[in-house]
């Protein structure tokens, strides 16, 4: 699906058709749409098809040349919330292509990019004719989306920590595993994105003016912050895995101790009943109040057993 945006009164608004110097955003492109864009803007086909491979690494092409000689490709990765095979929330990353041409800025994604919606909703004052500034703002929002996802992940960790004392099943371990997978993906993507940003800083044909240099520096700061948060959360999750395993095992041991104690207490009436249920002469069995006396002493013995087990912290 192809969407067109152009600046009107410092606001990006959708267009019904292509207009020179507009922003062309393509989501889940078909082969027909790829062919149309390739012929209209005279760009290499692999610029458009790179996002179809979910495992494509971030990279740049053409930034070492003038835009007149060759369009530039900036392929980065953005975070996306998904569900693990076991049904737990986790995050993954997908490629996002930014193509700078002389006539338009083209962005391509094979998956819904929520940060684009945030960008359109909270867009700063900019001009769609200024492709370089628009590119850097999009990259800034990508890094901000990492920080937002890490904040949500932190809230999930805090919620999980509150339930650790009652953990007796593997659900918490499965949730931790999903969170750990998310952080590993973030760590790899952020490292590769940082290398991409460094390449853009070294370009002699793009982002050379002082405002762009400062904006790139701000983006690198955001990227470093996301990388630091990812490393910290990953370290905490690694500790959590050990802690949760120990807590689950300990809680199960406590449950088993309580059930064993209850079994011991209930065994006393069973033994007494079994003995006095035999068809033989037993002391006190012939008395007028034999049943009441036997029940009384059975309860006393059960209470003493419960007191002894409680005194020795069995439950």
C-alpha positions as CSV (number, residue, x, y, z in Angstrom):
1,X,0.0,0.0,0.0
2,X,1.4,3.4,-1.1
3,X,0.7,6.6,0.9
4,X,1.7,10.1,-0.1
5,X,2.3,13.0,2.3
6,X,3.1,16.6,1.7
7,X,3.6,19.7,3.9
8,X,0.8,22.2,4.1
9,X,1.2,25.0,6.6
10,X,4.1,23.1,8.4
11,X,1.9,20.0,8.7
12,X,2.3,16.7,6.9
13,X,-1.0,15.9,5.3
14,X,-2.0,12.9,3.1
15,X,-2.2,13.3,-0.7
16,X,-4.4,11.4,-3.1
17,X,-1.6,11.1,-5.7
18,X,2.1,11.6,-6.1
19,X,3.4,15.2,-6.0
20,X,7.0,16.2,-6.5
21,X,9.1,16.4,-3.2
22,X,6.5,14.6,-1.3
23,X,7.0,11.7,1.2
24,X,6.1,8.3,-0.2
25,X,5.4,5.7,2.5
26,X,5.0,2.1,1.4
27,X,3.7,-0.6,3.7
28,X,3.6,-4.3,2.7
29,X,4.6,-3.5,-1.0
30,X,3.4,-5.8,-3.7
31,X,5.6,-6.7,-6.7
32,X,3.5,-4.4,-8.9
33,X,4.0,-1.5,-6.5
34,X,7.7,-2.2,-6.3
35,X,7.9,-2.2,-10.1
36,X,6.0,1.1,-10.3
37,X,8.2,2.8,-7.8
38,X,11.4,1.5,-9.4
39,X,10.5,2.8,-12.8
40,X,9.1,6.2,-11.6
41,X,12.1,7.1,-9.4
42,X,14.8,5.1,-11.2
43,X,16.1,3.4,-8.1
44,X,17.7,-0.1,-7.8
45,X,15.1,-2.8,-7.2
46,X,17.0,-4.2,-4.2
47,X,16.4,-0.9,-2.4
48,X,12.7,-1.7,-2.4
49,X,12.9,-5.5,-1.9
50,X,15.4,-5.4,1.0
51,X,12.6,-5.0,3.6
52,X,10.9,-8.2,2.4
53,X,13.6,-10.2,4.2
54,X,12.9,-9.8,7.9
55,X,16.5,-10.7,8.8
56,X,18.1,-8.0,6.6
57,X,20.9,-6.2,8.5
58,X,21.0,-2.4,8.7
59,X,23.2,-0.8,6.1
60,X,23.7,2.2,3.8
61,X,24.2,2.5,0.1
62,X,24.9,5.5,-2.0
63,X,25.6,7.9,0.9
64,X,29.2,8.2,-0.4
65,X,27.8,9.7,-3.7
66,X,25.8,12.7,-4.6
67,X,22.0,12.2,-4.8
68,X,22.2,13.3,-8.5
69,X,24.5,10.4,-9.3
70,X,22.7,7.8,-7.3
71,X,19.8,7.6,-4.8
72,X,20.8,6.8,-1.2
73,X,19.5,3.9,0.9
74,X,19.4,3.9,4.7
75,X,18.2,0.5,5.9
76,X,17.6,0.4,9.7
77,X,15.5,-1.8,12.0
78,X,12.6,-0.8,14.2
79,X,10.9,-2.6,17.1
80,X,7.6,-4.3,16.8
81,X,5.4,-6.0,19.4
82,X,4.4,-9.6,18.8
83,X,3.4,-12.8,20.5
84,X,5.7,-15.7,21.3
85,X,4.7,-19.3,20.2
86,X,3.7,-19.9,23.8
87,X,1.3,-16.9,23.8
88,X,3.4,-14.4,25.7
89,X,4.1,-10.8,24.7
90,X,7.5,-10.1,23.3
91,X,9.3,-7.7,20.9
92,X,11.1,-8.3,17.6
93,X,12.7,-6.0,15.1
94,X,12.0,-5.6,11.4
95,X,13.9,-3.7,8.6
96,X,12.8,-0.2,7.5
97,X,14.1,1.4,4.3
98,X,14.6,5.1,3.8
99,X,15.4,6.0,0.2
100,X,16.5,9.6,-0.6
101,X,15.9,10.5,-4.3
102,X,16.0,13.9,-6.1
103,X,12.2,13.9,-6.4
104,X,10.9,12.3,-3.2
105,X,11.7,10.6,0.1
106,X,10.5,7.0,0.0
107,X,10.1,4.8,3.1
108,X,9.3,1.1,2.8
109,X,8.3,-1.4,5.5
110,X,6.9,-5.0,5.2
111,X,5.3,-4.7,8.7
112,X,3.2,-2.1,10.4
113,X,5.5,0.6,11.7
114,X,3.8,2.1,14.7
115,X,6.4,4.8,15.1
116,X,5.3,6.2,11.7
117,X,1.8,6.8,13.2
118,X,3.4,8.5,16.3
119,X,5.5,10.6,13.9
120,X,2.4,11.8,12.0
121,X,0.5,12.4,15.3
122,X,3.3,14.3,17.1
123,X,5.2,15.5,14.1
124,X,7.5,18.5,14.5
125,X,7.4,21.5,12.3
126,X,9.2,20.4,9.1
127,X,9.0,20.6,5.3
128,X,8.6,17.5,3.2
129,X,10.9,19.2,0.6
130,X,13.7,18.9,3.2
131,X,14.4,15.1,2.7
132,X,17.4,15.0,5.0
133,X,15.7,16.6,8.0
134,X,12.7,14.3,7.5
135,X,15.0,11.3,7.3
136,X,16.7,12.2,10.6
137,X,13.4,12.9,12.3
138,X,12.1,9.4,11.3
139,X,15.3,7.8,12.6
140,X,14.9,9.8,15.8
141,X,11.4,8.4,16.2
142,X,12.7,4.9,15.6
143,X,15.1,5.2,18.5
144,X,12.4,6.7,20.6
145,X,10.2,3.7,19.9
146,X,13.0,1.5,21.3
147,X,12.9,3.5,24.5
148,X,9.1,3.2,24.7
149,X,9.3,-0.5,24.3
150,X,12.0,-0.8,27.0
151,X,9.8,1.3,29.4
152,X,7.0,-1.2,28.8
153,X,9.3,-4.1,29.3
154,X,10.4,-2.5,32.6
155,X,6.8,-2.2,33.8
156,X,6.3,-5.9,32.9
157,X,9.4,-6.8,35.0
158,X,8.0,-4.8,38.0
159,X,4.6,-6.5,37.7
160,X,6.3,-9.9,37.5
161,X,8.4,-9.1,40.6
162,X,5.3,-8.5,42.6
163,X,4.0,-12.0,41.9
164,X,7.3,-13.9,42.5
165,X,6.4,-14.8,46.1
166,X,3.4,-16.8,44.8
167,X,5.2,-18.3,41.8
168,X,4.7,-22.1,41.7
169,X,4.3,-22.7,37.9
170,X,6.4,-22.3,34.8
171,X,4.4,-19.3,33.5
172,X,6.8,-16.8,35.0
173,X,9.8,-18.5,33.5
174,X,8.1,-18.5,30.0
175,X,7.4,-14.8,30.4
176,X,11.0,-14.1,31.4
177,X,12.2,-16.1,28.4
178,X,10.0,-14.0,26.0
179,X,11.4,-10.8,27.6
180,X,14.9,-12.1,27.3
181,X,14.5,-12.9,23.6
182,X,13.2,-9.4,23.1
183,X,16.2,-7.8,24.7
184,X,18.7,-10.0,22.7
185,X,17.0,-8.8,19.5
186,X,17.1,-5.2,20.7
187,X,20.8,-5.5,21.6
188,X,21.7,-6.7,18.2
189,X,19.5,-4.2,16.3
190,X,20.7,-1.2,18.3
191,X,24.3,-2.1,17.8
192,X,23.9,-2.4,14.1
193,X,21.8,0.8,14.0
194,X,24.6,2.7,15.8
195,X,27.1,1.6,13.2
196,X,24.7,2.9,10.6
197,X,24.5,6.3,12.3
198,X,28.3,6.5,12.5
199,X,28.4,5.9,8.7
200,X,25.9,8.8,8.2
201,X,28.1,11.0,10.3
202,X,31.1,10.3,8.1
203,X,29.2,10.9,4.8
204,X,30.5,13.8,2.8
205,X,27.3,14.3,0.8
206,X,24.5,14.0,3.4
207,X,23.8,15.7,6.8
208,X,26.7,18.0,6.6
209,X,25.2,21.2,7.9
210,X,25.4,22.1,11.6
211,X,21.7,21.5,12.4
212,X,21.9,18.0,10.9
213,X,25.2,17.3,12.7
214,X,23.6,18.3,16.0
215,X,20.5,16.2,15.3
216,X,22.6,13.2,14.4
217,X,24.5,13.6,17.7
218,X,21.1,13.7,19.6
219,X,20.0,10.5,17.8
220,X,23.3,8.8,18.8
221,X,22.7,9.8,22.4
222,X,19.2,8.3,22.3
223,X,20.6,5.2,20.7
224,X,23.3,4.9,23.4
225,X,20.6,5.4,26.1
226,X,18.5,2.6,24.5
227,X,21.5,0.3,24.3
228,X,22.4,1.0,28.0
229,X,18.8,0.3,29.1
230,X,18.8,-2.9,27.0
231,X,22.0,-4.2,28.6
232,X,20.8,-3.4,32.1
233,X,17.4,-5.1,31.6
234,X,19.1,-8.1,30.1
235,X,21.4,-8.4,33.1
236,X,18.4,-8.1,35.4
237,X,16.4,-10.7,33.5
238,X,19.4,-13.1,33.7
239,X,19.3,-12.7,37.5
240,X,15.5,-13.1,37.5
241,X,15.7,-16.4,35.7
242,X,17.8,-17.8,38.5
243,X,15.7,-16.2,41.2
244,X,12.4,-17.3,39.8
245,X,13.6,-20.9,39.4
246,X,14.7,-20.9,43.0
247,X,11.4,-19.3,44.2
248,X,9.3,-21.7,42.2
249,X,11.3,-24.7,43.6
250,X,11.1,-23.3,47.2
251,X,7.3,-22.6,46.9
252,X,6.7,-26.1,45.7
253,X,8.8,-27.5,48.6
254,X,6.7,-25.5,51.0
255,X,3.5,-26.9,49.5
256,X,4.9,-30.4,49.7
257,X,5.8,-29.9,53.4
258,X,2.3,-28.7,54.2
259,X,0.7,-31.6,52.3
260,X,3.0,-34.1,54.1
261,X,2.2,-32.6,57.5
262,X,-1.6,-32.8,56.7
263,X,-1.1,-36.4,55.6
264,X,0.8,-37.3,58.9
265,X,-2.0,-35.7,61.0
266,X,-4.7,-37.5,59.1
267,X,-2.8,-40.8,59.4
268,X,-3.3,-40.9,63.2
269,X,-7.2,-41.3,63.1
270,X,-6.7,-43.8,60.2
271,X,-4.3,-46.0,62.3
272,X,-6.5,-45.8,65.4
273,X,-9.6,-46.6,63.4
274,X,-7.9,-49.5,61.7
275,X,-6.7,-51.0,65.0
276,X,-10.1,-50.7,66.8
277,X,-11.9,-51.9,63.7
278,X,-10.3,-55.3,64.0
279,X,-12.5,-58.1,65.3
280,X,-10.4,-58.8,68.4
281,X,-10.7,-57.8,72.1
282,X,-8.9,-54.5,72.7
283,X,-8.5,-52.5,75.9
284,X,-11.3,-50.1,76.5
285,X,-13.4,-51.4,73.5
286,X,-16.1,-52.8,75.7
287,X,-16.7,-49.7,77.8
288,X,-20.0,-47.7,77.7
289,X,-18.2,-44.6,76.4
290,X,-15.5,-46.4,74.4
291,X,-16.3,-44.5,71.1
292,X,-16.2,-41.1,72.7
293,X,-13.0,-41.9,74.6
294,X,-11.3,-43.2,71.5
295,X,-12.3,-40.2,69.5
296,X,-11.1,-37.8,72.3
297,X,-7.6,-39.4,72.5
298,X,-7.4,-39.6,68.8
299,X,-8.0,-35.9,68.5
300,X,-5.6,-35.2,71.3
301,X,-2.9,-37.2,69.5
302,X,-3.6,-35.4,66.2
303,X,-3.4,-32.0,67.9
304,X,-0.1,-32.9,69.5
305,X,1.2,-34.1,66.2
306,X,0.1,-30.8,64.5
307,X,1.6,-28.8,67.4
308,X,5.0,-30.6,67.0
309,X,5.0,-30.2,63.2
310,X,4.2,-26.5,63.6
311,X,6.8,-26.0,66.3
312,X,9.4,-27.4,64.0
313,X,8.3,-25.2,61.1
314,X,6.9,-28.0,58.8
315,X,3.9,-25.7,58.0
